[in-house]
Amino acid sequence: MRIRGVKRGQIIELLEQINEIPDGQEIIVDLKISATSIEQTKHSLTDSERLARLNKLFGAWKDQPDLIEIFK
């Protein structure tokens, strides 16, 4: 059986109904990342959006008085 899904945190949301497997049944999942999903994720942000995210990340260290002591 092959079914597509979307990963959200530690949960995989299935995109199709599975009525043959009862709730609570343990299953084994073999994961394969869809090549189209990788391309969509890679190009979902514009360059300016990427830069804004980087600046926000770099700014997370701002205004921490003990920062110099931590890195000593």
N, C-alpha and C positions, 0 to 999 in steps of 0.2 A: 504494500500500500504506500502510495506517495502522496503527500499532502503539503501544501505550501503554508507558511506561517510567518509571523513577524515577531522578532525578539524585542521585548520591552523590559529592561532590567533583567531580572532572573526568570521572567515569565515568557513563554512562547505562545503567542495568540494564533490559533489556527484560523486559516481563511476559508475553510470548508467545514461542513457538518460531518461528524463521525458518529453515526448511530450504531455501528456494528460493535463498538467497544463500550462496555458498561462503565459508568462513573466509578472511580476508585480503583480501576484495573491498572496495575503497574505495566508500563510499556518501556521499550528501549528505543531511543531516538538516535538516528544516524544523521548528523548535520552536514549540510552542504550549502555554502553561501552562494546565492544567486548572483551571477556576473552582472546582470542589469541593476540589481540593488546596489552593488558597489559603485557603479558609474553614477547612479542617481545621487547617492550620498556624497560622492566626491565633488560633484558640481552643483550641489544645492545652495552653496553660499557664494555671494559675489566677493570680489577682492576686497571691497570696502567693508563688507560684513566680517570677513576673516580678520582684517586689520582691527576692527572694533573689538572683536572677541579677544585677540591677542593683547590689546591695550588694557582691556578689563582684567585679564589674567595677570599681566605684569603689575597692574595697580593693586592687586590683592595684598602685596607686601608693603604698601605705602602706609605711613603713619604708625609704624610699630616701633616704639621706643627701645625695646629690648632686642631688636634685630641684629645690631652690631655685636652684642654680647653672644647671641646665639651662634654666629659664624666665627667667633674667636675661638 
